[in-house]
Amino acid sequence: MDIHLILICLLYRLVVCEPQCSKFDYEEKTLEKMIRTEILVEQIVSDIKQLKQQTNDAVLTVEKMKTELGVNFQNMHSENALKLEEYKNTMSEWKDLLEIKPDVLFLAKDPTTQSPSTNAPIIFGTTMYDLSQSYDNTTGAFTSPVDGMYAFTTQMCLAVGTGKWVNYAIVANGQYVANSLTYDNSYRFCNTAQAFVFLKKGYQVYVTARTRSSSSLRANHDHEWCTFSGMLIH
């Protein structure tokens, strides 16, 4: 056999037996990859749109909840303000009912002069007792420590001698609340006046001589006292 023929046969066999990738096979695989990639991209885009929609829905829900919470909070604030005002008024009423008021009781005597100035406070210089420290024996005025109903009494005793007289009054917050006249034609004697009056805290009460005779008052005597007293009764 010709040697050339043998070589040709061998070469043919090698070429036929060797595996080869065709151009068609490569393009097919490339197209397949592109299709899978496109499907994946479309899925991602769909997922992003869905996520965006869910986010928008969540934002709208949060805004709605925020608005509702704001309205509810405002309503609660208004309701609570009304309730607090009601509680405040109730507590104020209870405070007035339950308030423990101080003991107010005083007695003073001995006018510092037998001839007090007209329409000015008569100063009773000796304080017998004063539980609330509300009477000032340097001015003759009582100052109410709390709101309430008070009772006041004053006794006026005339000085020795005939023809003595004094028209006196109890004055509360600038107003006459009791008025009396005592006169001695032959014997000296004492006379009293009493008043019940409602006072606000800080109001002042005193006794004054509206008109009088000369040296009309009995002063610093063991048996006959000119006095001014008062007490809180309610």
C-alpha positions in Angstrom: 0.0 0.0 0.0 1.1 3.5 -0.8 2.5 5.3 2.2 0.7 8.5 1.2 -2.6 6.8 1.2 -2.0 5.4 4.7 -1.1 8.9 6.0 -4.3 10.4 4.5 -6.4 7.7 6.1 -4.8 8.3 9.5 -5.3 12.0 9.3 -9.0 11.6 8.3 -9.6 9.4 11.2 -8.1 11.9 13.7 -10.2 14.7 12.3 -13.4 12.8 12.4 -12.9 11.5 16.0 -11.9 14.9 17.5 -14.9 16.7 19.3 -15.8 20.1 17.9 -18.1 23.1 19.1 -20.2 24.4 16.3 -21.0 28.1 15.8 -24.7 27.3 16.1 -24.2 25.6 19.5 -22.4 28.7 20.9 -25.1 31.1 19.6 -27.8 28.9 21.1 -26.2 28.9 24.5 -25.6 32.7 24.4 -29.2 33.3 23.5 -30.3 31.1 26.3 -28.2 33.0 28.8 -29.6 36.3 27.5 -33.2 35.1 27.9 -32.5 33.9 31.4 -30.9 37.3 32.2 -33.8 39.2 30.8 -36.3 37.1 32.8 -34.2 37.8 35.9 -34.1 41.5 35.2 -37.8 41.6 34.7 -38.3 39.8 38.0 -36.0 42.3 39.8 -37.9 45.2 38.2 -41.2 43.7 39.3 -39.9 43.1 42.8 -38.7 46.7 42.9 -42.1 48.1 41.8 -43.8 45.9 44.3 -41.5 47.0 47.1 -42.0 50.7 46.0 -45.7 50.2 46.1 -45.5 48.6 49.5 -43.3 51.5 50.7 -45.8 54.1 49.4 -48.7 52.2 51.0 -46.7 52.1 54.3 -46.0 55.8 54.1 -49.7 56.6 53.5 -50.6 54.4 56.4 -48.1 56.1 58.7 -49.4 59.5 57.6 -53.0 58.5 58.2 -52.0 57.1 61.6 -50.1 60.3 62.3 -53.2 62.4 61.4 -55.5 60.2 63.5 -53.1 60.3 66.4 -52.9 64.1 66.2 -56.7 64.4 66.2 -57.0 61.9 69.1 -54.2 63.6 71.0 -55.9 67.0 70.5 -59.2 65.5 71.6 -57.6 63.9 74.7 -55.8 67.2 75.5 -59.1 69.1 75.4 -60.9 66.5 77.4 -58.1 66.3 79.9 -58.0 70.1 80.2 -61.8 70.2 81.0 -61.4 67.4 83.5 -58.4 69.1 85.1 -60.5 72.3 85.4 -63.3 70.3 86.9 -60.9 68.7 89.3 -59.4 72.1 90.2 -62.8 73.5 90.9 -63.8 70.5 93.0 -60.5 70.6 94.9 -61.0 74.3 95.5 -64.5 73.6 96.9 -63.1 70.8 99.1 -60.3 73.0 100.3 -62.9 75.6 101.4 -64.9 72.9 103.2 -61.9 71.1 104.7 -59.7 74.1 105.4 -58.7 74.1 109.1 -59.1 77.7 110.1 -56.9 79.1 112.9 -58.3 80.0 116.3 -59.0 83.7 116.2 -59.8 85.2 119.6 -58.6 88.4 121.2 -59.3 90.8 124.0 -57.7 94.2 124.6 -58.4 96.9 127.2 -57.3 100.2 128.6 -57.6 103.1 126.1 -54.3 105.0 125.9 -56.1 108.3 126.2 -59.4 109.5 127.8 -59.9 111.8 124.8 -59.4 109.9 121.6 -59.4 111.7 118.3 -62.8 111.5 116.6 -63.2 109.0 113.7 -59.8 107.6 114.5 -59.1 104.2 116.0 -59.3 104.0 119.8 -56.1 102.3 120.8 -56.6 99.7 123.5 -53.1 99.4 124.8 -53.2 96.2 126.9 -53.7 93.0 125.1 -55.2 90.4 127.4 -54.9 87.6 124.9 -54.6 87.2 121.1 -54.6 83.6 119.8 -53.8 84.5 116.2 -51.7 87.6 116.8 -54.1 89.7 114.7 -54.7 92.7 117.0 -52.1 95.5 117.0 -52.1 97.4 120.4 -50.1 100.2 118.8 -52.7 101.1 116.2 -55.9 99.7 117.8 -56.7 97.8 114.6 -57.6 94.1 114.2 -56.6 92.5 110.9 -58.5 89.4 109.8 -56.1 86.5 109.2 -58.6 84.5 107.1 -61.9 84.9 105.3 -64.9 84.2 107.6 -67.7 85.4 109.8 -66.5 87.3 112.9 -68.2 88.7 116.1 -66.9 91.9 117.7 -67.8 93.5 121.0 -66.7 96.7 122.5 -67.5 98.1 126.0 -67.1 101.8 126.8 -67.0 103.1 130.4 -67.4 106.7 131.1 -64.8 108.7 133.1 -65.7 110.1 136.6 -67.9 113.2 136.6 -71.3 114.2 135.3 -72.2 115.2 131.8 -69.7 112.7 130.2 -70.8 111.1 126.9 -69.4 109.3 123.9 -70.9 108.2 120.6 -68.8 105.3 119.5 -68.8 102.8 116.6 -67.2 99.6 115.4 -65.7 100.1 112.0 -65.0 97.1 109.6 -63.2 97.7 106.3 -64.1 101.4 106.5 -67.8 100.8 107.2 -69.8 101.4 110.4 -71.1 98.0 111.5 -72.3 98.9 115.1 -73.1 102.3 116.6 -74.0 103.3 120.2 -74.1 106.3 122.5 -73.5 106.3 126.3 -74.2 109.3 128.5 -73.8 110.0 132.2 -75.9 112.7 133.8 -75.3 111.7 137.4 -73.4 108.4 137.6 -70.7 106.8 135.6 -71.5 103.5 133.9 -70.5 101.2 131.0 -72.2 100.4 127.7 -71.6 97.8 125.1 -72.0 97.3 121.3 -71.7 94.2 119.2 -71.4 93.4 115.5 -71.4 90.3 113.3 -69.6 90.8 110.0 -68.1 88.8 107.2 -64.5 89.7 106.5 -62.1 88.9 103.8 -58.5 88.1 104.7 -56.6 91.4 105.4 -59.7 93.5 106.3 -59.3 95.7 109.4 -61.7 96.4 112.2 -61.4 99.0 115.0 -63.4 101.1 117.4 -63.8 104.8 117.0 -65.3 107.7 118.8 -67.6 109.6 116.4 -68.3 112.4 118.9 -67.5 112.7 122.6 -67.2 115.0 125.5 -63.9 116.1 127.0 -62.0 113.3 128.8 -65.0 111.0 128.3 -63.4 107.5 128.6 -62.5 105.6 131.8 -58.9 104.4 131.5 -56.8 101.9 133.4 -59.4 101.2 136.2 -59.5 97.9 138.1 -63.3 97.6 138.1 -64.5 99.3 134.9 -62.8 98.3 131.7 -63.1 99.8 128.3 -62.5 96.8 126.0 -62.4 95.7 122.4 -62.7 92.0 121.6 -63.4 89.7 118.6 -63.5 86.1 117.5 -63.9 84.0 114.3 -67.2 82.2 114.5 -67.3 80.5 111.1 
